[in-house]
Amino acid sequence: MIKTYSFRLLAACALVFSALTANAQQRYLDEVFTNAQLTMQTNVAYGYNFSQYVPAAMGGPMVIPMYSDVYMPDTAVDPESARPVVIIFHTGSFLPRGYASPMGNQKDSAVVALAKSFARRGFVVVSASYRLGWLANSTNLDLRRGTNLMAVYNAVQDAKVCVRAVRAKALLLGNPMRVNPAAISLMGAGSGGYITMAYATLDNYAEVATPTKFQYSASGTGIFGNAVTAGAPYVDTARVGDWNGYGGKATIIGAHPVTGLPLVDQTQPGRNIELYKGIPHTVNLAINLGGALGDSAWLNTGSTSIMSFHSRYDFYAPYYRGMVNVPIAGAFFPVVSVAGSHTAVKMSNTLGNNTVMAGSSMMDAYSVKARTNAHNVGGQDNLYTFNMTPPNPAMPFKVNSNPWDWWDAADPLSGNETNPNVKAQSLLYIDTIMAFTLPRLAKVLNATAGFSISVPETADLKLHLVPNPASANAKIFALGAEIRTVEVHDLLGRPVFSMQGVNAHELELPSASWAPGAYFVRIQTDHGQRTTKLIRQ
């Protein structure tokens, strides 16, 4: 039952409150499961292929497995038998964790948080690794650029294997994860954003063979140690197969004595192993958190829908167009010019590829804020821009370009990262990402996979935090819902207050005892979760 409040209290709420909104509780839009109701399968091998960059000391080059972690509502508590899938690809500059960054595999903090957030709403989530490695700090531009392109290309091949593996389990192996094989979408963070954009758009050889930037600038030794001539494309499909992972077949001469994986005859040109051939690898939506599109010519009418999140002043991947810069061992290496999220989304909107999301009809606070951002030239729908600026213009690389990430501060490579590394703050960005993504993903699933998810244009639940700013205790009021849990952190991410099992429409925060400053208040109700800021005077 909704409590009846006095006129005086309601008037106070009308004058001083911080309002948050949430849709009526609904699967795929709101959190209908708890973390305790999720199951997780770790290190599930979904495929394998040849990797050129396994160090010789470890037996390479050689065939390696690709692993994933799977998150989903426990089938013991979730009777749904046709759940949509989101496959997430991690960041890391296409280098293994420990080479350039404290991040770089399927267990990165932000990837885990995103995966659980989707799973609590009823999705099945696959957090996937992919082949890594390239000559990032080579002084030879052809080797640096060519191996970087191949890293993206191989990762797209792996992503398609992952999609086919998920679909094959559903279609041919009894559907153990209870998924809808027609409902598979992608999300990529950082480097993973390059993967999802390329996945959505790259569909013919000319796109990676014709542009001059994808060709050798001089004759010499190529990226596979073979002789090449100026003008030859970096991507040789006779060696690595096509963008779908077909062709360029490796000659198998046995099995590795330790891993049991195929041994490839490296005196022969082929390096690719075809997997799940014939299983479709179509996806419903490609979402990127950072990253960029290798070439705007890849995008054409009929490409998969694209939705993007991007920091306007991202030094490493441009927001509009520009050069990709990769930091290695304290130095920056320019790689290749690309089209950023604004360009890619604008083109996808213009070509009609994003019509299915009906973004222009969305008038919620997140959508309005996104399209009215000063940097979002033309007010593009389906693009959310973060406006953090470098604290020192003389050091533009010192910018929070991937604000959803946090990591182990004790990691020796944490010094390479420029974000503030505050978990509570990163979780706020993830809340924004989810709030912007879910209505659009729901509309895509309705239109392409036969779902019926109601996406209300206005919210019916209000959470009030009063007074704010507060000089004493503040109160949370939930109209139309019950508060379940409340967690408060300071700006450094340190826990300040936590209460579980509230089960009430209001809660008083002991903020009178807190030091003056700003605090993040995360409120979980039976109608969803929201986070807001409280200022303690």
Secondary structure by P-SEA (a helix, b strand, c coil): cbbbbcaaaaaaaacccbbbbbcccccccccccccccbbbbcccccbbbbbccccccccccbbbbbbbbbbbcccccccccbbbbbbbbbbcccccccccccccccccaaaaaaaaaaaaabbbbbbcccccccccccccaaaaaaaaaaaaaaaaaaaaaaaaaaaaaaccccccccccccbbbbbbccaaaaaaaaaaccccccccccccccccccccccccccccccccccccccccccccccccccccccccccccccccccccccccccccccccccccbbbbcbbbbcccccccccccbbbbccccccccccccbbbbbbbcccbbbbcbbbbcaaaaaaaaaaacccccccccccccaaaaaaaaccccccccccbbbbbcccccccccccccccccccccccccccccccccccaaaaaaaaaaaaaacaaaaaaaaacccccbbbbbccccbbbbccccccccbbbbbbccccccbbbbbccccccccccccccccbbbbccccccbbbbbbbbbcccbbbbbbbbcc
